[in-house]
Amino acid sequence: MKKRLILLATAAVAGAIMLTASGCGSQSRNLASLSSNWYSDPAFKNIQPTFTDENAEKLTYKVVQSQQSLNADYSAEFAEGGTYTTLFHSKKITAAELADITLEKWRDGYSALLGQEGYMFLYYYKTELKIPSVTFKVGANSKTFNDQSVVSESYFLSVADYLAPVYTKRTVHRTLPAEMRASSVDNCCYNVDMDYASYYEFGGNSVTSYITDLSKQPAEPREYSVGGLNSGNNSSFDYTYLDIIVRAMHGLSSSSSLTLSLYTPGLQPRDYTIAAGTDALLSDGDKAAEQLASVQAVLEGKGLFTPQPVKNEDGTETLSKLETRSASVSYNGGSFSGVSQKYWFAVGGQTRTVMVKYTEPLAYGLGALDYILTEIG
């Protein structure tokens, strides 16, 4: 059998799960140090009710193939025109809406937070990846697969409650590389048409996922459950909103690091380390400067960055340039421990930290995809 590589492509709620999330051995747990880095005051740990869908953060990225294949047997070529969009805001959840995103056996824990008003606030994060096509080539033979897409939705608690997951859903229609060596186009890749829905126990200690193979009819979900998520050494999260977890790293300084556990439906949770740094957007200095200028222009257009006069050693003045901070996410152990995905965030001089770039490495030396910020709003 071929191995399949999975990449990690509330005031009323505040502090509500502090006790619930600390199970046996909790005193030795490495709880994540997080900040609300999307607010003007990152130290504010609750959910701002004004952060509604009307004031939502909407970001658009172009998706380009930044590194070509180094695999000796076959290659994957991605068409131009790919996009990645994100939508992030708080959401008022009523009892009826809560019933849609929680399982009955765990609902009471959440229902207690509805209060007399009959609602609670959760974070809502939606992402959508669209790639027109990907072509796999083995020698002179090739096969093209159109309409690649991944859509994710996540509901989770505030920073005060460690951004604990409540419900996530991910629908994948994508063709992925199958193995390192391939003798034909037919065995170098495989299609994924899957739906994953995960429901978390209040406090995040257990999760039940329903995994549906959409290529089969009738498409019947398979149940997969994991318990004891809070008994490990690190804070646990769902992989669907890893963008937000990395963004929430406290301080996001060049020396910041965070070890966490990520749950993927169908697999036991696995540990990853996020390491912040000061890596340039690209290794080529001129191209890096050009890319930095393009994302700076996007931020300036929305008032999220304003160049300031900087006095040089010779007494002249120039305008400051956007600063970014990088963050690499690496799997701790296993045969794929060397594969790292990387984020870049704008830091300083704007009202909130914004992801300006993301690099998705492709399996088996097939290159990488870059997601570069092109639009806000």
ABEGO torsion letter per residue (X at the ends): XBBBBBBBXXAAABGAAAAAABBBGAAABBBBBBBBAABABAABABBBAABBAAABBBBBBBBBBABBBABAABBBBBBBGBBBBBBBBBBBBBAAAAAAABBAAAAAAAAAAAEAAGBBBBBBBBBBBBBABBBBBBEABBBBBBGBBBBBBBBBBBAAAGGBBABBBBBBBBBBBABABBABAAAABBBBBBBBBBBBBBGGABBBBBBBBAABOBBBBBBBBBBGAAABABBBBBAAAAAAAAAABBGGBAABBBBBBBBBBGBBBBBBBBBBBABBABABAAAAAAAAAAAAAAAAAAGABBBBBBBBAAGBBBBBBBBBBBBBBBBBEEAAAABBBBBBBBBEGBABBBBABBBBBBBGGAEBBBBBBABBX
